[in-house]
């Protein structure tokens, strides 16, 4: 039997791209655009390419610099790298409390209680459960980029799907694919939208109105597709591609009970509540009102005092139940204050990372973890996400080599000249195809943003497409194929836990993937043909 050749590691792929970029600097003519700094309507400044200013210069062939590119890329992208590491460590501390697990179990219990109502019985309580779970995970994917975390939930939702008469594919769709739909239709995801807009010189999370519309469309189509499939399997379980696999691996076997958790509220959780409350009260007195800006619109509200009062009133109710609910409450208000910080105070990666870091510490202390245990958990989280942070630095090295070789502007000019006759729709479509193809090879959204956005953003200026549209082409190109590419460690991990053979998963998801990719292109058309807020 012929031995399969292993898929190259992402690091290997990116390093060879660096080497290839170095080789290009010997053959591609040097060239430069003139650049100027302009002031936008909101007072911010942005460096843009001066139209028709390209001129050829001497190139500077790169040799040993391909090896120093890793270091240079780290220096150039240091803020984003630290940002990723801090958030990874913080979420690891929070996840150790099993708070999200408890939240999901509670969610399922509450949905079951409404089963006896005729209206919900007509809709089908199981359809409602699948839809609500998918919406919840899609929100997680859209807001804070849930991806790796879904692996832990597969062990919950696969048995749940089987107990409702479905298969393991439905269980995987309930968490992993749902988070993937949210990831693709990202609203506030700091790992994709935040980084891509930051690298493109766009105010963070602007254009959220149209992205919200696309998120609704993607989830409506996605959930409808899954419900249609679930109905088919409910009617005929043997129609499932994994029917035999589920019989061997899941059915008639004792499964882990996610409700078998110890519910408790240590004194330390009350202490954390008191400290956070005092801090929020001080913040409220210093910020009685906040002007929230969304795109070109703004409104002034006493939003911090409102959120402070809500936290102070809701938290005791959560603490009386269990520390798990209190930690979920901390997560919810962390996201709310993230939105306020970004829209009201212009927060970027430093402030966001600090907020999540504080959330992680608060979660660990509330869960009665010792300082040593919190540090240990934080380091485990950093270790788990370190590869994503490292790849950002390595991918940044590609741009360094192209810039130092004086050929990046030559490439931009050549591509822009070849695409000028295609029109805006054709150009955004080609950008989308490029991003989709790159994602099959490099599934890391942060890495791909660091690799492509410094090139795509100024390129969009040349062909008359808004940088926001370019970010959306990246967003869709980055999101969909994460659910099928074999280079995605998360996908392979999810399928491993669910015990679904990769080839059967590919056979099942390919028609769905085609629908999503075509839908993504249709949703990109208005970004270049209509006047949209933030574009």
N, C-alpha and C positions, 0 to 999 in steps of 0.2 A: 504494500500500500504506500502510495506516494505521501511523504511527510509534508504537511502544510507549512508554508513559510510564515513565520510569525509577523504580525503587523508591527511596523517600527514604532517605537515609543515617540510620543509627541516631542520630547526633547531632541531626539535624533532627527526628526523631520525638520524642526525649526533650525537646528544647527546646520543642517545641509542647505537650508534656504539661505542662512548667513554666508556659508561658503560660496553658494551660487551667486549671491549678491556681490561678494568680493570679486568673483570672476567677471561679472558684468562690468565692474568698474574699469576693467582693462580694455573692453571693447566698445562700450556705449560712450558716445561723445558727451563731454561735460556740458552743462547748461544751467541757466538760472533765470528765474522770474524776479522782477522787482516786486517788493512788498511794501505795503503801507499800513499804518495803524489808523483805524477809523473809530469814531465814537458812536455807539448805538443809541437808540432813543431812550433806553433805560439808564444811560450814563456809563455803561460798561464799554471797555475798549476791546477791539478784535483786530488781529493782524490778518490782512487779506492780500491775495495776489493781484497785482495791477494787470488789468486785461491787456493782451497783445504786447506784453513787455518781455517775452522770452527771448533770450539771446544765448548763443553758444559760448562756452568757455573751455579752458583746458580741464580735462578730467584728472583725477588724482587716484591712480590705481592703488587698491588696498592689498596689503600682504599680511603681515603679522597682526594687523588690526582686526582680522576676523576672529582672533582668539581673545582680544581685549574687548570685543563687542559685548560679551556677557557683562563685564564690569561696567562698561559705559552705559549699557541698557539699564542696569540696576540703578546707577546714579540718576539717570534721566527719569526713571519711573519710580523713584524711591517712595514718593508719597502714596502712590497706588499700591505698591507692594506692602508697605506697613499697614495700610488700610485693610487689605485682604487678610493679613495675619492677625490683626487685632479683632476683626469681626469673627474670623474662624475660631479663635480662642474663646471669645465671649459666648458664642452659640454652643460651643462644646460644654461649657460650664452649665448653661441653662438646660441643655438636653439631658445632662446627667440626672436632673431632678425628675425626669419622666413626666414633666408638666404637660407637654404636648400630647403624650399618650393618654393621660387622664382627661384632657380636654376633648379628645376624639371620642373616648368611651362615653363621656357625659353627653356629648352631642348625639350619639347614636341612641342613647336612652331616651332623650327628649323627643326625638323624631318618632320613636316607636309609640309614644303615648298618644299621638294624634291619629293612630291607625283606625280607631273606631268611628271617626267622623266620615260621613258619606262622601263628602266632596273629595277628601284625601284618599278615601278608598277607591273612588272612581279614577283618580289620577294614578293610583297605585303607590302605596307607601314605599315600596322598594325602589320605584322610579324616583321618588322624592329623595330617598336616602342617597341613592347614587348621585343624583344631581347636586344635592347640598354638599356632599363630601367633595365632589369634584370642584364645585365653586369655591369651597374653603381652601383646598389645596392650590387652586388656580390663583386665588388672592395671595397666598403665601409665595407662589412663584413670581407673581407680578410685583409684589411689594418688596420682598427682601431676597428674592432669587433662590427660593428653596429648590434644591436639586439633590445633592448627596443625602440629605436628611430623609428623602423618600424611601431609601433602602430599608431603614428601620421600620417603616410603616407597612411594608409589603407583608411582613409576618402577621400583621393584624388584618389587613384587608383581603388577602387571598382566602384565608379561612372564612371570613365574613361573606365574601362573594359565593364561595362554595356552599355555605350554609343557607344562602338565599336561592340556591338552585342554578347558579351561574358557573363560570369556570375561572381559572387562575388569571386568564387574560383580562377579564372584567376587574378582578382585584387589583391588577397592576395599573389598569386605566384609572381606577378610582383615585390613586395617589400620584403615581409617577407621571402618567400622561397628562393628568389634570394640571400638575405643577408645570409640566412642559408647555401646555397651552398658555398658562399664566406667564411663564418665562418668555415665550415668543411675543405675547401681547403685553410686555412689561409696562407697568405704570410708574413705579418708583424704584425698580430694581437697581441698587447701587452698583452691582457687579457688571451690569451690561449698559443700561441707559445712562447711569451716573458717570461711568468711565467713558463711554462713547461720546456723550455730550461734553464732558470735561475736556477730552482730547480734541474735540472739534471746535472748542471755543464758544459753545452755546450755553446760556444760562441753564443751570441744572433743572431737569424735569419740566422744562417748558414744552409746549405742544401736547400737554397731558389730555386736553379735551378730545383730540382726534384719537390719541392712543387708547383712551377709555372706550371710544366707539369701536375701535378695532378689537379690543379685548372682549367686548360684549359679543361681537360677530363671531370671533374665533371660538368662544366658549359655547355659544348657541349651536354652531355647526358641530363642534366636537362632542358636546353632550348628547345631541340628537343622534349622532353616529353611534356612540357607545350604547345608548338606550335601545336603538334599533337592533344592534348586535346582541345585547343582553336578552331582549325579547325572543330573538331567534334561538339562543342557547337554552333559555327557560323552556321553550316549547319542545326542543329536541336536543338534549345535552350531548348526544353523540355527534352532532354537527360541529362540535368544537374540535379544532386542530389539536388541542392538548387534552382531549378526553381521557385517553389511555395514560398519559403522563400524570394527570390529576388523580386518577384511580390509584396509581402506584405510589405517588408521593404525598397525597393529601387526604383523600377520602378514607373513611374508616380508621383514621389515626387520631390519637389524642393531640389536640392543638394547644398552644399556649394561650392561657386566659389573660387578656390584657387588663382585666378588672382585678386581678389578684395582686393588688398593690396596697401598701400600707399608707393609710391616710392619717396625717398628723400635722400639727402646727407648732413648731418649736418657738420658744421665747425669742430666739434670734429673728424670726420673721416679723414679730411685732416691733422689735427694735428697728429693723430695716424700714418698716412702715413709718415709724416716727421720724427717722432721719430723712427719708424721701419727702415726707410731708413738710418738714421744716424748710428743706431746700426749695421746694416748689412754692411755698408761701413767700420766701424771700425773692424768688424769681418773679412772682406775681406783683410784688410791690415795686420792683424795679422795671417791670414791663406791663403796665396796666392795660395797654392797648398795643395791638400788632397789626401792621399793614401787610396783608397777604396778597402776593402777586402771582397770578396764574396767566402765563402768556402776557398779553397786553392789557389785561384787566386786573383790578386790584380792589380790595375792600379792607376796611379797618374794623377790627373786633377786639374785645377783651378776651381773646382766646386762651391765653395762658392762665388767667384767673379762673376761667370756666373749667379748663382741664384739671387745674389744681383742686378745685372744689369737687369735681367728679371723682378724682383719684382718692381724696380723703374720705368721701362718702361710700364709695364702692369697695375699697380695699378691706375694711373690717368684715363685710359680708363674705368676701373671698377667704379671709383668714379664718373665719369660724368654720368654713367647710374643710379647708386643707391648704397647706403651703403650696401645693401644686396649682391651685386656682389663683393664689396670690401672685405666683410667678407668671402665670398666663396674663394676669392683670398688668404686671410690670411690662411684659412684652407688648401688650396692646397699647399702653400709654407711651412706651418707647417709640412705637411706630407713629403715633399721633404727634408726639413732639418732634420727631424727625420731619414730618410733613410741615409743621409750623416753622421749624428751623430753616428748612430749605426754601420755603415759599415766603417767609417773613423776614429772614435774617441772612439770606444768601449763604447758607452753610455749604461746605464742600467736604472732601474726604476726611480732613482732619477732625472737623466737628462731628461728622457722622460716626467715624470710628470711635471717638471719645464717648459719644452717647451709648453706643452698643457695648463698649468696654465697661462703662458704668452699669449697664443692664446686667452684664455677665457677673460682675462682682456682687451686685445686689442679689441676684439669683442664688449665687453660691453661699453667701452669708445667710440669706433667708432659709436656705435648705440645711443650715447648721453645719456647713462644711468648715473645717479648720483652714487657716491661711495656707498651710502646706498643701492641703488637698485642693484648694482653689488654684494654687499655682500649678500643681500637677495636672489638673484638668485643663487649664489654659494652655499649657505646653503640649498636651495631647491634641488639643484642637488646632494649635499652630502647626504641629507636625502633620496632622491630617490634611490641612489645606496648603501646606508649604509648597507642594508641587505647582499649585495654581499661581502662587505668588512668584515662584522662581521663573515660571514660563513667561510671565509678564516682562521680567527683566531680560530674559533671553530674546523674546520677540522684539523688545525695544532695541536690541542690538542690531536687528535687521535694518531698521530705519537709520541707525547711527552709521552703518557701513554705506548705505546708499547716499546719505547726506554728505559724509566725509569724502566719498568718491565723486561728488558733484554731479551725480547722474539722476537723482530722484526727480528733479524738475524736468529733465529731458524725457523721462518716462511719462510724467504727467502730461507734458505737452504733446507727445506722440499719441497717447491714448485719447486725450481730449480732441485732437485734430481728427482722429479716426471716428469719433463718436458724434461729432457736431452735426453730421447729416442725418443722424438717427432720430432726432427729435428728443424731447424731454422724456416721453413715455418709454421709448426704446432705450435711452441712456439709463434711466432708473431701473429698467428691467435687467439690463446687463450687469449693473451694480449688484442687484439682487442675486443673479445667477453666480457671480463671482463670490459673494459672501456665502452663499449656500454651498458651493463647491469647497471653499476653504474650510468650512465648518465640518465637512466630512473628514478632512485630514486633521484639523486642529479643533476639537470640540470645546475647548476652553473659551468662553465668551470674553473673559478679561484679556486673555492673550490675543484673541483675534481683534479685539478693539484696539489694543496697543499696536498691533501689526498693521491694520488696514485704515483706521480712522485718520491718522496723520497724513495718509495719502489721499483717501477718498474725500475728506473734508475740503481741502483746497481745490481738488479736482472739480468738485461740484460747483465751486465759484466760477470756474472756467467755462462750464457749459450751461450756466444759468439755472442750476437747480439749487434749492435751499439746502443748507447743511442739515436741517431737521429731517428733510426727506431722505438724505443719505444715511442718517442715523436709523431711520425706520427700515431702510433696506438692510442695514446691518442687523437690526433687531429681528426681523423675520428670517433672514438668512442664517442667523445664529441659533434661532429657537427651534425650528421644526425638525431639522435633521439630527438633533440631539437624541431623538427618539428612535433612530434607526442605525446610526453609524457605529460600527464595531470598535472604533477608537475611543468611544465614550466609556470611561470606567464606571460611571454611574449606571448606564444602561446594562452593562455586563453584570454589575453587582446586583441590580434589581432582578434581572432574569435568573441569576444564580440563586438568589433567595427564593424566588417564585418557582424555581425548577422548571423553567420554560426553555426549551432548546432555542438557540438563537435563530436557526434557519426557519423554525415554525413562526417565531415572532416576526421575522422579516416578511414571510408570506402573508401573515395577517395584516400587518401595519402598512404595507406598500400601497394598497388602494387609498387608505386614509391619508398617507403622506402625500400622495399625488393631489388629493383634494385640498389639503392644507397649503401646499406650495402654490397651486393655482389661485387659491383664495388670497394668499399673501400678495401675489402680483396684482390682483384686482384692487386690493386695499391700498396698494402703493400708487395707483393711478391718480386718485384725488390729490395726493401730496404735490403733484407737479401740474395739475390742471385746474385746481380750485384754490381760492383764497381761504386758508385755514389759519386759525389763531396759533401763533407760535412758529409758523412756517415762513 
